[in-house]
Amino acid sequence: MPTVSSKRLAAFSQQMGTCLNAGLDVRSSFANCQNLLGKGHKANCLKIANMLQDGDMLHQAFNESTSTFPPLMTMMVEVGEIS
């Protein structure tokens, strides 16, 4: 399965930002937003959710799911987590 379309990725990113700005933690935010990625990425979303539950950072979880998230997205998330 190819990475998420630009349109879906934009909707996901906007919703994640809204959730995080509202004070939700990363795990809850991802759980609320993962449906925006489409049914074809459900297995990767479950993998990401499990990694977040285990304490991994979001960019690490995205990096393990390159068939869902493009490398540029993963790098941007990493920069955001570091800063």
Buried (B, 14 or more C-beta within 10 A) or exposed (E): EEBBEEEBBEBBBEBBEEBBEEEBEBBBBBBBBBEBBBEEBEEBBEBBBEBBEEEBBBBBBBBBBEBBBBEEBBEBBBEEEEE
